[in-house]
């Protein structure tokens, strides 16, 4: 018996991705500065490159950025921006490193300077990507 294919159906699903380039005010710029220079965080930051993949995840009600390749935290969002992104349904939000910034103790407000354990550190500038 010969079979004939009468019709073939295909389905296209449109997915919209929200991309947001985080600004300096969106990041907790002192995050790495609160760790001694010999902490593994600083080594992980020194090995980050533009294009590296990050994941934003909630930790203690804060938005923490993890290096996907190493599984280490490399940054943290500000309180306000953490609340915005962490109220989405995603448990992990992907991001990408778009630049690396040098931040110094003296660049911070005087109220934060006494908390720092090093004089300068790196801060990843990040673009987050989430489904709308």
Buried (B, 14 or more C-beta within 10 A) or exposed (E): EEEEEEEEEEEEEEEEEEEBEBEEEBBBBBBBBBBEBEBEBBEBBEEBEEEBEBBBBBEEEBBBBBBBEBEBBBBBBBEEBBEEBBEEEEEEBBBBBBEBEEBEBEBBEEEBBEEBBBEBBBBBBBBBBBEE
